[in-house]
Amino acid sequence: MKNPELTIYYRRLPHWRLEGQVYFVTWRLHVTQKTLTSKERNLVRSALSHFEGERYSLFAYVVMDDHVHVLFSPLEGNELKSIIHSWKSFTGHRLCREFGRPSPVWQDESFDRIVRNEAEFLEKGNYILSNPRKRWPDMEDYPWVGLGKSWISGQAGPVPAKVGNDCPTK
């Protein structure tokens, strides 16, 4: 069996790429932006699930008032960088056009991390799902957090089989 090739590159943050892995990704509003409204969060949430099953397997997500967390795995032939760019570019343009936001909407850099094993997968999923409750402890319902079809359907079991496989970063 051929080991996948690990690629590392830097912008302001280091970015590790390993084909077939699950990633935990975070991006934030630009420092000049005010927090996202409910309608704006709806737009971002919708964009996250738009190409689910075509370009990526989506496991968990949350759209907070000033940042986004996503746990997902690019499907074969799709690059992590392109998927993140698509989400940020599409939502950024729509937020400017439809809600009158100034550009840029999102900070240029995103944080991404290869999920190294099953325990980390579950920890990141729980972190995402509990993020609104940490910020707003009295909140009853938060409609911009959820599990993707890939987690709900159990198509990969309780956690993706590929988490940690041949991952040199364990």
C-alpha positions as CSV (number, residue, x, y, z in Angstrom):
1,M,0.0,0.0,0.0
2,K,1.4,3.4,-1.0
3,N,1.7,5.9,1.8
4,P,0.1,9.3,1.0
5,E,2.5,12.2,0.6
6,L,2.5,14.8,3.3
7,T,2.8,18.4,2.0
8,I,3.6,21.3,4.2
9,Y,3.5,25.0,3.2
10,Y,3.4,28.3,5.0
11,R,1.6,31.5,4.7
12,R,1.2,33.2,8.1
13,L,0.2,29.8,9.5
14,P,1.6,26.4,8.6
15,H,-0.7,24.2,6.5
16,W,-0.3,20.4,6.4
17,R,-1.9,18.4,3.6
18,L,-2.4,14.7,3.5
19,E,-4.8,13.2,0.9
20,G,-7.8,11.3,2.3
21,Q,-7.7,12.9,5.8
22,V,-10.3,14.6,7.9
23,Y,-9.6,18.3,8.8
24,F,-10.8,20.6,11.5
25,V,-10.9,24.1,10.0
26,T,-11.6,27.6,11.5
27,W,-11.9,31.0,9.8
28,R,-12.9,34.3,11.3
29,L,-14.6,37.5,10.3
30,H,-12.1,40.3,9.3
31,V,-11.3,42.5,12.2
32,T,-13.2,45.4,10.5
33,Q,-16.5,43.5,10.4
34,K,-19.4,43.5,12.8
35,T,-20.8,40.2,13.9
36,L,-23.0,38.1,11.6
37,T,-26.8,38.4,11.8
38,S,-29.2,35.5,11.8
39,K,-29.9,35.8,8.1
40,E,-26.1,36.0,7.4
41,R,-25.5,32.9,9.4
42,N,-28.2,31.1,7.4
43,L,-26.4,32.0,4.2
44,V,-23.1,30.6,5.5
45,R,-24.7,27.4,6.9
46,S,-26.3,26.8,3.6
47,A,-23.0,27.2,1.7
48,L,-21.3,24.7,4.0
49,S,-23.7,22.0,3.0
50,H,-24.2,22.9,-0.7
51,F,-21.6,20.5,-2.1
52,E,-21.7,17.9,0.7
53,G,-21.2,14.5,-0.8
54,E,-19.9,15.9,-4.1
55,R,-16.7,17.7,-3.0
56,Y,-16.4,16.7,0.6
57,S,-17.9,14.7,3.4
58,L,-19.2,17.0,6.1
59,F,-19.2,15.7,9.7
60,A,-19.9,18.8,11.9
61,Y,-20.1,22.6,11.6
62,V,-21.0,25.7,13.5
63,V,-21.5,29.2,12.2
64,M,-20.9,31.5,15.2
65,D,-21.4,35.3,15.2
66,D,-17.7,36.0,14.3
67,H,-16.2,32.6,13.2
68,V,-16.9,29.3,11.6
69,H,-15.7,25.8,12.5
70,V,-16.0,22.8,10.1
71,L,-15.0,19.1,10.5
72,F,-14.9,17.6,7.0
73,S,-12.9,15.5,4.6
74,P,-12.3,16.5,0.9
75,L,-13.4,13.8,-1.5
76,E,-11.0,12.5,-4.1
77,G,-10.0,15.1,-6.7
78,N,-10.9,18.1,-4.4
79,E,-8.3,20.1,-2.5
80,L,-8.8,21.4,1.0
81,K,-7.6,24.8,-0.1
82,S,-10.1,25.0,-2.9
83,I,-13.0,24.0,-0.8
84,I,-12.2,26.6,1.9
85,H,-11.6,29.3,-0.7
86,S,-15.0,28.4,-2.3
87,W,-16.8,28.7,1.0
88,K,-15.2,32.0,2.0
89,S,-15.3,33.6,-1.5
90,F,-19.0,32.6,-2.2
91,T,-20.2,33.7,1.2
92,G,-18.0,36.9,1.3
93,H,-19.4,38.0,-2.1
94,R,-23.0,37.3,-1.1
95,L,-22.6,39.0,2.3
96,C,-21.3,42.1,0.5
97,R,-23.9,42.1,-2.2
98,E,-27.0,41.1,-0.2
99,F,-26.2,42.6,3.2
100,G,-24.1,45.6,2.3
101,R,-21.0,44.5,4.1
102,P,-17.7,46.1,3.2
103,S,-15.0,43.9,1.8
104,P,-13.1,41.9,2.9
105,V,-15.6,39.9,5.0
106,W,-13.3,37.1,6.2
107,Q,-9.7,37.2,7.4
108,D,-7.4,36.0,4.7
109,E,-5.9,33.1,6.6
110,S,-7.8,30.0,7.9
111,F,-6.6,27.6,10.6
112,D,-6.7,24.0,9.6
113,R,-5.6,20.8,11.3
114,I,-5.4,17.2,10.2
115,V,-7.4,15.1,12.6
116,R,-5.0,12.5,13.8
117,N,-7.2,9.7,15.4
118,E,-10.6,8.7,16.5
119,A,-10.3,10.4,19.9
120,E,-9.4,13.7,18.3
121,F,-12.2,13.4,15.7
122,L,-14.7,13.0,18.6
123,E,-13.1,15.8,20.6
124,K,-13.3,18.2,17.6
125,G,-16.9,17.2,16.8
126,N,-17.9,17.8,20.5
127,Y,-16.0,21.1,20.5
128,I,-17.9,22.3,17.4
129,L,-21.3,21.2,18.7
130,S,-20.8,22.7,22.2
131,N,-19.3,26.0,20.9
132,P,-22.5,28.0,21.1
133,R,-23.3,26.8,24.6
134,K,-19.8,27.9,25.8
135,R,-20.4,31.4,24.4
136,W,-24.0,31.7,25.4
137,P,-24.7,29.2,28.4
138,D,-28.4,30.1,28.7
139,M,-29.1,29.6,25.0
140,E,-31.8,26.9,24.4
141,D,-31.5,26.4,20.6
142,Y,-28.8,27.4,18.1
143,P,-29.9,26.7,14.5
144,W,-26.4,27.2,13.0
145,V,-24.7,24.2,14.5
146,G,-25.1,20.6,13.3
147,L,-23.9,17.3,12.1
148,G,-23.3,16.7,8.4
149,K,-25.0,13.9,6.5
150,S,-21.7,11.9,6.6
151,W,-21.9,11.6,10.4
152,I,-25.7,11.3,10.7
153,S,-26.0,8.6,8.0
154,G,-23.2,6.5,9.6
155,Q,-21.9,5.8,6.2
156,A,-18.4,5.8,7.6
157,G,-19.4,4.2,11.0
158,P,-19.4,6.4,14.1
159,V,-16.2,8.0,12.9
160,P,-14.6,8.0,9.5
161,A,-12.4,5.0,8.9
162,K,-9.7,7.2,7.4
163,V,-9.0,9.2,10.5
164,G,-5.4,8.6,11.4
165,N,-4.8,6.0,8.7
166,D,-1.1,6.2,7.7
167,C,-1.0,9.7,9.2
168,P,2.6,10.5,9.9
169,T,1.5,13.3,12.3
170,K,0.1,10.9,15.0
